[in-house]
Amino acid sequence: MHNTYIYILTAAIVTYFIRVLPLTLIRKPIQSRFIKSFLYYVPYVTLAVMTFPAIVEATQVPLAGFIALALGIIFSFIGLGLFPVACICCMTVFIIESIIL
């Protein structure tokens, strides 16, 4: 009833066009400040959209994920690096889940 090869072919064509169309349509450097700033922030937004649900859903207690996220944001704004912030978030989840469960 369903042909897997059609699905694979469709995915390949869509992926091909997404990568080839910008190369063929945009030949000059981009001058628009709006488009440049949009393209600059796309990787960060994509990473945030993929990471945020995992932070909350990966824990057994969603409250632990929310608290770890809040602490991670606070400590990263203070200026701590990625590794210390990750350690603080992991310890936060561990402690909260140990208390609740």
N, C-alpha and C positions, 0 to 999 in steps of 0.2 A: 504494500500500500504506500509506504514512504520510501523514496529513493534517497539513500544517504549520499550518493555521488552528486546529486543535484544540490543538496545542501552544502557540500564541500566546494563545489564549483561556484555557487553563489557567494559564499564567504570569500573565496579566493578573488573573484572579480571585484567585489566591493572593496576588499583590502587593497587590491592593485590600483583601483581608481582613486582611492583616498591618498595613496602615496604618489601617483603619477600626475594627477590633475594639478596640484600646486606647482610642480616642476615645469609643466607645459604652459600653464596660464600666467604665472608670475615670472616674468623675465627680468624686470628691473628691481632694484632694491626698494623695500617698502618705505615710503616717506611719511605715512600717516602715523601720528603719535598715538592715536587711539588704537589702531591695529597693532602697533608695536607693543604697547602696554598690555593689550589683550593677550597676545601671543607670549609675552613674558610670564604672565601669571597662570596660564593654562596648566603647566605641569604641577604647580603647587595646588591648584584647585582639584585637579584629578587625584593627586595623592591624598588630599584631605578627604575627598568623597569616598575613596576606597578604604582609608584608614579609620575614619570616625566610627562607622558601624562595627568594625572589628574590635575596637577598643571597648565598646559597651557590651557586645554580644559574646566576646571570648571569655568573659568571667562568669563564674557560677552565680554571682550576685551582681546584677546590673548597677546597683548603687556603688559598688566597689570600683567599677569601671568609670563611672561619672566622677567620683571623688579623685581617682588617679588622674583622669584627664584634667580636672581643674588644677590639681597640684602640679601636673606637668606644664600646664600653661603658665602658672605663676612662677615656677622655678626657671622656666626658659626665658621669661621676661626679665627676671632678675639677672640673668646672664650666664647661668650654668650651661655646660655643654650637653651634647646629646647623650653621652654615656651616663653622667650623673643623673640626668633627668629620667632616663629609662630605668636606672636602678631605683630611684625614688618611687616611680610609678609601680614598678614590680613589687617593691616592699609594701607599698600602700595596699595593693590588691591582696597580697598575702596576709597582711595583718587584719584587714577588714573581713576577709573571708574566714580567717581563723576565729575571729570573735563571733561572727554571725553563725557560721556553720559549726 
